Amino acid sequence: MTNQDIPRGDDQIDISAFIGVLRRQYRVIVMSVASIIVLAVIYLFAVTPKYTATALVSIEPNRGVLSEDVASQNNSAAISAQVEGEVAILKSSDVLLALIAEANLVSDPEFGVTVSRSAQVMAWLGIETDTTREAGAAVTDILRRVGDAVAVRRRGLTYLVEVSVTSQDPERAAELANLLVSIYTTRQVENKIRQILASRDILAPRIDNAQAELERLQTEADRFLENVVADFVENSDREDLIGVRDRFSLAQGQLDGLRQQSAALRAIVEGRGVMADQSDLLSAAVLELASQREALQRQLETDPSASGIDAAALRAELANVDNRLREMAARDRDASLAGISDLTQVAERARAELREAALASDLPSADLSMFYRLQQESATARIDYENLLRRLRQLETLADVQISDAVMASSAVMPSNPSFPNSRLILALAIVASFGVGVGLAFINEFLIGGVTSEDQLRELLNAPVALPVPAISTPEEGDVTSQIWQAPMSGFSESLRQVRRQAARLTRPGEGGRIYLFTSAVPEEGKTTAAIAFARTLALSGTKTLLVDFDLRKPSIAHRIGAPASTALLDTLSGRATDADLAGCHFHEAETGLDILVGGGRSDLPTDTLVSSTRTVQFLYKLRKEFDAIVIDTAPVLPVVDTLYLTPYADLVVMMVRYAATNQRDVKRAAERIRGDMHAGVHVLPVLSMERRGKKAYYYGGYYSGYGTPS
């Protein structure tokens, strides 16, 4: 045996076999590739393109921080965390809701409210729905769609953030991207100001408390010192100190009067009028104008038309007097405030002289200790108050000068090319996927679904030493197509049968008696009868004494193929109703080829598997071996009926016919396994691929079963 005769193991990987599968199944691959590419092109034309506009934002922490401790905030890890936080804020629901409101996306055809089919049906049926729930669901849907359209990502480890918006309208995409950045930066500044003002509001009560504490300590210190000074002046006979004390008391009295006058004038400026008990504090001019105003007011409160007075003119005059009164009160108040300032300085100088004189004298140690304690507490309270007040002023200044930490480094421009769908990528993926799907379908069709399309495939499928093809036969009219064996000996069909004869000789072992060649198939209509007749004629023409026997007892057809009358002689002989001598009724001899033929016909009263497994059949085959060099037996298909499996133990070679691209590979493999299960060791199965197409009248299992026992 040559290398090609060695059976191949299932675990071997053969690249040539792989390529052979692709070559045999190229139609499946081409159709898969074409179909998927066409679907991809249809999708590209049908889908609505979308455009993505991107704005670039630079996050610069510590911008606008008016603090002396900026350097302490320049920690790279902290800044990086802050940038990540800003990225999350940019995609937050609050910012997206602000974008929806600012851009009026609720009424936008792409992002806005859409009425669901269920809502349309319920509205058509007149069924009321929960509008509150629908409104909430609509907002959620809009927020989801906008969120899907917005993409925010940090560019590497830099402080740059890409803000992208995808929309069906390229101009709309750029507009929304820039608007989103604007809303984000504005809200960032507002949040900063809000935080600063919140800190200021927290600080304000502490300042009020510090101010009250400072005033209390100062009052307590002043009162204590005044008592000490008063005792010191009373007990001393110094005329200068008595004069200073009187000057201080006079200034204090004048200050009280000016303060009362300033309060009264302030009430007039603020439009609260003149109090009855404050008339002695005001100048004659102010009192005169106040009197005029009161008179005009009384006239307006009565019916002016009854007195023939124009109410509009009266109101105009009242407004004029009111303005003059406020202006004069404001001037007098400014003069009072100036006097208060001067008298305050006089009083403070007098007080300072008295304090210095008292402190320079020999005061009791208890008084000095108390005074210095009160003075120290007052100084400390003043420092605290001034610090809090300075911090308050800083917060107010910060609130006025805050700027955003984010700066638009590059605004979004209207994109010219759609970002979706990516035509090149989709076509590339479609081509790759189509090849993958095509190859997968090719292997499925090759090994599971489709029929056999080449002798190599058939050989690998059945793990046989060799497999041969038999070409299709083209004849101008119907008839015995196998007659081409002697009528056209140089045709491709005749040559293929000679190849079958050669391989049959190589695969059978020499022995006593004739060789039995069993022709069968997995299912009907595989061309086994045609191949058996042609093979038998080829053997006969080569000089081999050959007998062709129609052992397909359920559907005998050789008589019909060669144009001879059907006969039940073979059936009767096998069933015991006739002797071997009666076989002459079914025996024919071809003068052209020298072939002897035993045709069949009729139907049996007994099951045919009983006949082929009987002792008479074994004896019959033994006798044929003695009389002929080659016995070609046409048997029934393996899968529909069991008859053939009783004959395989007596075969020297089983020729299994397979129709091109027609028979399911699983059926072919299953039939071969059944045949091999009953063969003797060393006997081979020779698979032959019939290139004839199955006709329209072909039948499968059911046709063969239903034909059991019908007359020929």
Secondary structure, DSSP 8 states (H G I E B T S, - for coil): --GGGS---TT---HHHHHHHHHHTHHHHHHHHHHHHHHHHHHHHHS--BEEEEEEEEE-TTTT---TT-GGG--HHHHHHHHHHHHHHHTSHHHHHHHHHHHTGGG-TTTS----HHHHHHHHHT----HHHHHHHHHHHHHHHHHHHEEEEE-TTSSEEEEEEEESSHHHHHHHHHHHHHHHHHHHHHHHHHHHHHHHHHHHHHHHHHHHHHHHHHHHHHHHHHHHHHHHHHH---HHHHHHHHHHHHHHHHHHHHHHHHHHHHHHHTT----GGGGGGS-HHHHHHHHHHHHHHHHHHS-GGGGT--HHHHHHHHHHHHHHHHHHHHHHHHHHHHHHHHHHHHHHHHHHHHHHHHHHS---HHHHHHHHHHHHHHHHHHHHHHHHHHHHHHHHHHHHH---SEEEEE-----SS-SBS-HHHHHHHHHHHHHHHHHHHHHHIIIIIS---SHHHHHHHHT-S--EEE-----SSSS-GGGHHHHSTTSHHHHHHHHHHHHHHHHS---SS-EEEEEEESSSSSSHHHHHHHHHHHHHHTT--EEEEE--SSS--HHHHHT----SHHHHHHHTSS-GGGGGGGEEE-TTT--EEE---S--SS-HHHHHTSHHHHHHHHHHHHH-SEEEEE---TTT-SHHHHHGGG-SEEEEEEETTTS-HHHHHHHHHHHHHHS-TT-EEEEEEE-----TT---HHHHHHTTT---
